[in-house]
Amino acid sequence: MREILFVAGEVSGDQHAAGVARAIRASGAPFALVGVGGDRMREAGVQLIEHVARLAHFGFVEPLRHLPQYRRLRRDLRTRIEGGAVALVILVDYGGFNLKIAAVAAAAGVPVLYYITPQVWASRAGRMHTLARTVTQAAVILPFEAALLTANGVNATFVGHPLLDRAQALPSRAEARRAIGVTGDDRLLALFPGSRAGEVLRHLEPFVETARELQRRHPALKVVVGAAPHVNIPAERCPYPLVHGSSFELLRAADAALCKSGTTTLEAAVALCPMVVAYRVDPITYALAKRFIKIPFIGLVNVVAGREVAREFVQGALQPQDLADALDPLLDPASTARAAMISELRRVRGLLGEPGAAERVATMAVSMASASHASVP
């Protein structure tokens, strides 16, 4: 049996790839599913070659320490792709690594479906030429990406954002609050320091200090921390309860959230949870990033909105007192700031398309893999 090979290098990619894998299996397509990913992909029926937890490194500096591991994995994937059993490669996000795999597949004559392409609109625009040379079909999830990529020679289709699929199963606010033990009119702040160990290391202390400052102002305020399943946060570093692997539900329950930049900010938008965005990286990574990043915002919610919907605090600006000042009115159910942000988040949610992204990508995948399979003598 020929294979569809997934490569997803992060927790969010694991979730999105799992949705596609489930849809492919539901279609009854005659392909084995293998790949690089995490627990969600394994549960969806993908045989894992490497687990995502070993690959969650970010930035310009951090991955350098893990080059031997990346090289070994790239070599293993090259051998598999060139072996003739792979009918299609599905790449999910993780541009620094996956663009190299796209080149390997293209050289071997194996079609490539890239789901959630690198954010070339933010930095490294030269990657668009690489995408045009190596990717057979791009399935993009932000509304402005298809036109940009198509204009630069990439065969791209907007499929809608996969968060909308997950949002269909969201509990009501009351149900979400009961599930984590919040009752009545208790105000709840959710902290999301990140899904990578390095992010948690840099964000946890200022996030906790922000929560403590808000509790000094509002002693009844409850605080919980959203934690990725594979990230360990020692109790001595965090006085608040951890909620593992259910960020959407936690955002549904919370009155406001302090989020690291990235997909969590779009989850908050879909859940209509007011937020403040914060991010801090290695100083060398930040110095280099300033030279390459061409957009005014880091939070995806603001990128999609085209303006600052949620306030952003980056690098040295990430100070607990300032974060607390920005969050304070968002925790007040009667504040005009909270009402205005919820209105903006509703607009952002509408820009993300319609549910069904995973099924649309799966349809593309089965069609491409079947055509590749039929062309093999």
C-alpha positions as CSV (number, residue, x, y, z in Angstrom):
1,M,0.0,0.0,0.0
2,R,1.4,3.4,-0.9
3,E,1.6,6.2,1.7
4,I,0.6,9.7,2.4
5,L,3.4,11.3,4.4
6,F,2.6,14.1,6.8
7,V,5.2,16.4,8.3
8,A,4.0,18.6,11.2
9,G,6.6,20.0,13.6
10,E,4.6,21.7,16.3
11,V,1.6,21.2,18.6
12,S,-0.7,23.3,16.4
13,G,0.5,21.6,13.3
14,D,-0.2,18.2,14.9
15,Q,-3.8,19.3,15.6
16,H,-4.4,20.6,12.1
17,A,-2.8,17.5,10.4
18,A,-4.9,15.2,12.6
19,G,-8.1,16.8,11.2
20,V,-6.9,16.1,7.7
21,A,-5.9,12.6,8.5
22,R,-9.3,11.8,10.1
23,A,-11.0,13.1,7.0
24,I,-8.8,11.0,4.7
25,R,-9.5,7.9,6.7
26,A,-13.3,8.7,6.6
27,S,-13.1,8.9,2.8
28,G,-11.9,5.3,2.6
29,A,-9.0,6.2,0.4
30,P,-6.5,3.3,0.0
31,F,-3.4,4.9,1.5
32,A,-1.4,4.3,4.6
33,L,-0.9,7.4,6.7
34,V,2.6,8.0,8.2
35,G,4.4,11.0,9.4
36,V,6.1,13.4,11.8
37,G,3.6,14.7,14.4
38,G,2.2,14.2,17.8
39,D,-0.5,12.5,19.9
40,R,-3.4,14.0,17.9
41,M,-2.1,12.6,14.7
42,R,-1.4,9.2,16.2
43,E,-5.0,9.1,17.5
44,A,-6.2,10.0,14.0
45,G,-4.5,6.9,12.6
46,V,-1.1,8.3,11.5
47,Q,1.9,6.0,12.2
48,L,4.5,8.3,13.7
49,I,8.1,8.4,12.5
50,E,9.1,11.2,14.9
51,H,7.2,12.9,17.8
52,V,6.5,16.6,17.6
53,A,7.7,17.1,21.2
54,R,11.3,16.5,20.1
55,L,11.1,19.3,17.5
56,A,9.5,22.2,19.2
57,H,12.3,24.7,18.9
58,F,11.8,28.3,17.7
59,G,13.8,31.2,16.4
60,F,17.1,31.8,14.8
61,V,19.3,30.7,17.6
62,E,17.5,27.9,19.5
63,P,17.3,25.4,16.6
64,L,21.1,25.6,16.0
65,R,21.6,23.5,19.2
66,H,19.5,20.7,17.6
67,L,21.0,20.6,14.1
68,P,22.1,17.0,14.3
69,Q,18.6,15.9,15.1
70,Y,17.1,17.8,12.2
71,R,19.7,16.5,9.8
72,R,19.1,13.0,10.8
73,L,15.3,13.4,10.4
74,R,15.7,15.1,7.1
75,R,17.9,12.2,5.9
76,D,15.4,9.6,7.1
77,L,12.5,11.4,5.3
78,R,14.6,11.7,2.1
79,T,15.2,8.0,2.1
80,R,11.5,7.3,2.6
81,I,10.4,9.8,-0.1
82,E,12.9,8.5,-2.6
83,G,11.9,4.9,-1.9
84,G,8.9,5.0,-4.1
85,A,6.2,4.2,-1.6
86,V,5.1,7.8,-0.9
87,A,2.2,9.0,-3.2
88,L,1.9,12.5,-1.6
89,V,3.7,14.6,1.0
90,I,1.5,16.8,3.1
91,L,3.5,19.6,4.9
92,V,1.9,21.4,7.7
93,D,3.3,24.8,8.8
94,Y,6.9,24.5,10.2
95,G,8.5,26.4,7.3
96,G,12.2,26.3,8.2
97,F,12.2,22.5,8.0
98,N,9.3,21.7,5.7
99,L,10.6,23.8,2.8
100,K,13.6,21.5,2.7
101,I,11.3,18.5,2.6
102,A,9.3,20.1,-0.2
103,A,12.5,20.4,-2.2
104,V,13.3,16.8,-1.6
105,A,9.9,15.6,-2.7
106,A,9.9,17.8,-5.8
107,A,13.3,16.5,-6.8
108,A,11.9,12.9,-6.4
109,G,8.8,13.7,-8.4
110,V,6.5,13.3,-5.5
111,P,3.6,15.8,-5.3
112,V,3.5,18.2,-2.4
113,L,0.4,19.6,-0.6
114,Y,1.4,22.4,1.7
115,Y,-1.2,23.1,4.3
116,I,-0.7,26.3,6.4
117,T,2.2,27.8,4.4
118,P,5.1,29.8,5.9
119,Q,4.1,33.4,6.8
120,V,5.9,35.0,3.8
121,W,3.8,38.1,4.2
122,A,5.6,38.7,7.5
123,S,9.2,38.0,6.6
124,R,11.4,36.1,4.1
125,A,9.4,36.9,1.0
126,G,12.0,35.0,-1.0
127,R,10.4,31.8,0.3
128,M,7.6,32.4,-2.2
129,H,9.9,31.5,-5.0
130,T,10.8,28.3,-3.2
131,L,7.1,27.5,-2.7
132,A,6.4,28.1,-6.5
133,R,9.3,25.7,-7.5
134,T,8.6,22.9,-5.0
135,V,4.9,22.9,-4.0
136,T,2.2,21.4,-6.1
137,Q,-0.7,22.8,-4.2
138,A,-0.9,25.3,-1.3
139,A,-3.9,25.2,1.0
140,V,-3.8,28.5,2.9
141,I,-5.8,29.5,6.0
142,L,-5.7,33.3,6.2
143,P,-7.9,35.3,3.9
144,F,-5.3,37.4,2.2
145,E,-2.7,34.6,1.5
146,A,-4.2,33.0,-1.6
147,A,-4.0,36.2,-3.7
148,L,-0.5,37.0,-2.5
149,L,0.9,33.5,-3.2
150,T,-1.0,33.2,-6.6
151,A,0.5,36.5,-7.7
152,N,3.9,35.0,-7.1
153,G,3.5,31.8,-9.0
154,V,2.2,29.5,-6.2
155,N,-0.9,27.4,-6.9
156,A,-2.8,28.5,-3.8
157,T,-6.4,28.0,-2.5
158,F,-8.0,29.6,0.6
159,V,-9.6,26.7,2.5
160,G,-10.8,28.6,5.6
161,H,-9.2,28.4,9.1
162,P,-9.2,25.0,10.8
163,L,-10.0,26.7,14.2
164,L,-13.6,27.1,12.9
165,D,-13.9,23.3,12.7
166,R,-13.0,23.0,16.3
167,A,-15.2,25.9,17.3
168,Q,-18.3,23.9,16.2
169,A,-17.8,21.6,19.2
170,L,-17.2,24.5,21.7
171,P,-19.2,24.2,24.9
172,S,-21.3,27.1,26.1
173,R,-19.6,29.6,28.4
174,A,-21.5,28.2,31.4
175,E,-20.5,24.6,30.5
176,A,-16.9,25.6,30.0
177,R,-16.7,27.4,33.3
178,R,-18.3,24.5,35.2
179,A,-15.8,22.1,33.6
180,I,-12.9,23.9,35.3
181,G,-14.7,24.6,38.6
182,V,-15.6,28.3,38.0
183,T,-19.0,29.2,39.2
184,G,-21.3,32.2,39.3
185,D,-19.9,35.6,38.6
186,D,-16.3,34.7,39.4
187,R,-13.9,36.5,37.1
188,L,-11.4,34.3,35.4
189,L,-8.0,35.2,33.8
190,A,-6.3,32.6,31.6
191,L,-2.6,32.6,31.0
192,F,-1.1,31.1,27.8
193,P,2.7,31.2,28.1
194,G,3.3,29.0,25.1
195,S,3.5,25.5,23.7
196,R,7.3,25.3,23.5
197,A,9.5,24.8,26.5
198,G,11.6,27.9,25.5
199,E,8.4,30.0,25.4
200,V,7.3,28.9,28.8
201,L,10.8,29.6,30.2
202,R,10.7,33.2,29.0
203,H,7.0,34.0,29.6
204,L,5.9,32.2,32.7
205,E,7.5,34.5,35.3
206,P,6.2,37.8,33.9
207,F,2.8,36.2,33.2
208,V,2.5,35.0,36.8
209,E,3.6,38.4,38.1
210,T,0.9,40.0,36.0
211,A,-1.7,37.7,37.4
212,R,-0.5,38.4,41.0
213,E,-0.7,42.2,40.4
214,L,-4.3,41.8,39.1
215,Q,-5.1,39.7,42.2
216,R,-3.8,42.4,44.4
217,R,-6.3,44.7,42.8
218,H,-9.1,42.1,42.6
219,P,-8.6,39.5,45.4
220,A,-11.4,37.3,44.2
221,L,-9.9,37.0,40.7
222,K,-9.3,33.3,39.7
223,V,-6.3,32.4,37.4
224,V,-5.6,29.3,35.4
225,V,-2.8,28.4,33.0
226,G,-3.3,26.8,29.7
227,A,-0.5,24.2,29.2
228,A,0.4,22.1,26.2
229,P,0.2,18.4,26.9
230,H,3.9,17.8,26.6
231,V,5.1,20.9,28.5
232,N,6.0,20.4,32.2
233,I,5.5,23.4,34.4
234,P,6.9,22.8,38.0
235,A,4.5,23.8,40.8
236,E,7.2,25.9,42.4
237,R,7.3,28.2,39.3
238,C,3.5,28.5,39.0
239,P,1.0,28.9,41.8
240,Y,-2.0,28.5,39.6
241,P,-3.8,25.3,38.4
242,L,-2.8,24.0,35.0
243,V,-5.4,23.1,32.3
244,H,-3.8,20.7,29.8
245,G,-4.7,20.5,26.1
246,S,-8.0,22.3,26.0
247,S,-7.1,25.9,25.2
248,F,-10.3,26.6,23.3
249,E,-12.5,25.5,26.1
250,L,-10.4,27.5,28.6
251,L,-10.7,30.6,26.4
252,R,-14.4,30.1,26.2
253,A,-14.6,30.1,30.0
254,A,-12.2,33.0,30.7
255,D,-13.2,36.6,31.0
256,A,-9.8,37.7,29.5
257,A,-6.6,36.0,28.5
258,L,-2.9,36.9,28.4
259,C,-1.6,35.1,25.3
260,K,1.8,34.6,23.7
261,S,1.5,35.6,20.0
262,G,0.5,33.0,17.5
263,T,-2.5,30.7,16.9
264,T,-3.7,31.2,20.5
265,T,-4.7,34.7,19.6
266,L,-7.0,33.5,16.8
267,E,-8.4,30.8,19.2
268,A,-9.3,33.7,21.6
269,A,-10.9,35.6,18.7
270,V,-13.1,32.6,17.7
271,A,-14.0,32.1,21.4
272,L,-14.7,35.9,21.7
273,C,-12.3,36.1,24.7
274,P,-10.7,39.6,25.1
275,M,-6.9,39.4,25.3
276,V,-3.6,41.0,25.6
277,V,-0.7,39.7,23.5
278,A,2.9,39.4,24.7
279,Y,6.0,37.8,23.4
280,R,9.7,37.6,24.3
281,V,12.5,35.7,22.5
282,D,16.2,35.2,22.7
283,P,17.8,38.6,22.3
284,I,19.9,37.6,19.3
285,T,16.7,36.1,17.7
286,Y,14.9,39.4,18.3
287,A,17.7,41.5,16.9
288,L,17.7,39.4,13.7
289,A,13.9,39.2,13.5
290,K,13.7,43.0,13.5
291,R,15.7,43.1,10.2
292,F,13.4,40.6,8.5
293,I,9.8,41.0,9.8
294,K,8.0,43.5,7.6
295,I,4.6,43.8,9.3
296,P,3.6,46.1,12.2
297,F,2.0,43.3,14.4
298,I,3.1,40.0,15.8
299,G,-0.3,38.8,17.1
300,L,-2.2,36.9,14.4
301,V,-5.5,38.4,15.6
302,N,-4.1,41.8,14.7
303,V,-2.6,40.6,11.4
304,V,-5.9,39.3,10.2
305,A,-7.8,42.4,11.5
306,G,-5.3,44.8,9.8
307,R,-5.1,46.9,12.9
308,E,-4.3,46.5,16.6
309,V,-7.4,44.8,18.1
310,A,-5.4,43.4,21.1
311,R,-2.6,45.4,22.6
312,E,0.9,43.9,22.1
313,F,3.8,43.9,24.5
314,V,7.0,42.6,22.9
315,Q,10.5,41.9,24.3
316,G,11.4,44.7,26.8
317,A,7.9,46.1,26.8
318,L,6.7,42.9,28.5
319,Q,6.4,44.3,32.0
320,P,3.8,42.9,34.5
321,Q,2.5,46.3,35.6
322,D,1.8,47.4,32.1
323,L,0.2,44.0,31.2
324,A,-2.0,44.3,34.2
325,D,-3.1,47.8,33.3
326,A,-4.1,46.6,29.8
327,L,-5.9,43.5,31.1
328,D,-7.8,45.2,34.0
329,P,-10.6,46.8,31.9
330,L,-11.0,43.6,29.9
331,L,-11.9,41.7,33.0
332,D,-14.8,44.1,33.8
333,P,-18.0,42.9,32.2
334,A,-19.4,46.4,32.1
335,S,-16.4,48.2,30.5
336,T,-16.6,49.8,27.1
337,A,-13.1,48.5,26.3
338,R,-14.3,44.9,26.7
339,A,-17.4,45.4,24.6
340,A,-15.4,47.1,21.9
341,M,-12.8,44.3,21.7
342,I,-15.5,41.6,21.6
343,S,-17.1,43.4,18.6
344,E,-13.7,43.5,16.9
345,L,-13.1,39.8,17.6
346,R,-16.4,38.9,16.1
347,R,-15.3,40.7,12.9
348,V,-12.0,38.8,12.9
349,R,-13.9,35.5,13.3
350,G,-16.0,36.4,10.3
351,L,-12.8,36.9,8.2
352,L,-11.6,33.4,8.8
353,G,-14.0,31.7,6.3
354,E,-16.3,28.8,6.8
355,P,-15.9,25.5,8.8
356,G,-14.7,22.5,6.8
357,A,-11.0,23.3,6.2
358,A,-9.9,19.8,7.1
359,E,-12.4,18.1,4.7
360,R,-11.4,20.5,1.9
361,V,-7.7,19.7,2.4
362,A,-8.4,16.0,2.6
363,T,-10.3,16.1,-0.7
364,M,-7.3,17.8,-2.3
365,A,-5.0,15.2,-0.8
366,V,-6.9,12.2,-1.9
367,S,-7.2,13.6,-5.4
368,M,-3.5,14.3,-5.6
369,A,-2.4,11.0,-4.1
370,S,-4.7,9.1,-6.4
371,A,-3.3,10.8,-9.5
372,S,0.2,10.1,-8.3
373,H,-0.7,6.5,-7.6
374,A,-2.2,6.0,-11.0
375,S,0.9,7.4,-12.7
376,V,3.2,4.7,-11.2
377,P,3.8,2.0,-13.7
